[in-house]
Amino acid sequence: MTTPASRLLFWIRAAFLGDAAIAAFGGILLALGSEGPAIACFGFALVRAVLGVVALLIAVRVLDRRHPNDDRPSSVR
């Protein structure tokens, strides 16, 4: 049985790995000389990372409000 916190951490890790992949693609574009698309990839990855951090901070506050022994596999309330 997984807890809401462990599911949240899994999806946050997956999102940040996606951001790293987008940034790596931007790095490849930059190495190939496509400066405009590379900057767009870096900007997109930056926006995704910032939104992910904001979502993480909100989720931590929501999880803190839960009862410490409540490990139900339901949605986060």
C-alpha positions in Angstrom: 0.0 0.0 0.0 1.4 3.4 -1.0 0.8 6.5 1.0 -0.2 9.9 -0.6 3.2 11.3 0.3 5.1 8.5 -1.5 2.9 8.8 -4.6 3.5 12.6 -4.5 7.2 12.2 -4.3 7.2 9.7 -7.2 5.3 12.1 -9.5 7.5 15.0 -8.5 10.6 13.0 -9.3 9.2 12.0 -12.7 8.3 15.7 -13.5 11.8 16.9 -12.6 13.4 14.1 -14.7 11.2 15.4 -17.6 12.5 18.9 -17.0 16.1 17.6 -17.0 15.4 15.8 -20.3 14.0 19.0 -21.9 17.0 21.0 -20.7 19.3 18.3 -22.1 17.5 18.5 -25.4 18.0 22.3 -25.3 21.7 21.7 -24.6 21.9 19.5 -27.7 20.2 22.1 -29.8 22.6 24.8 -28.5 25.6 22.6 -29.3 24.2 22.1 -32.9 24.0 25.9 -33.3 20.2 26.3 -33.0 20.3 29.1 -30.5 16.6 30.2 -30.8 15.0 26.8 -30.2 17.6 26.1 -27.5 16.6 29.2 -25.6 12.9 28.2 -26.0 13.6 24.8 -24.5 15.5 26.3 -21.6 12.7 28.7 -21.0 10.1 26.0 -21.1 12.1 23.8 -18.7 12.5 26.7 -16.4 8.7 27.5 -16.3 7.9 23.8 -15.7 10.5 23.6 -12.9 9.1 26.8 -11.2 5.6 25.5 -11.4 6.7 22.1 -10.0 8.4 23.8 -7.0 5.2 25.8 -6.4 3.1 22.6 -6.6 5.5 20.9 -4.3 5.2 23.7 -1.7 1.4 23.6 -1.9 1.4 19.8 -1.6 3.6 19.8 1.4 1.2 22.2 3.2 -1.7 20.0 2.3 0.0 16.8 3.5 1.0 18.6 6.7 -2.7 19.1 7.5 -3.4 15.4 7.4 -3.5 13.2 10.5 0.0 11.6 10.9 -1.4 8.1 11.1 -3.8 8.4 8.2 -2.2 6.3 5.4 -5.4 5.8 3.4 -4.8 5.5 -0.3 -7.4 8.1 -1.0 -6.9 11.5 -2.6 -5.1 14.2 -0.8 -7.5 16.4 1.2 
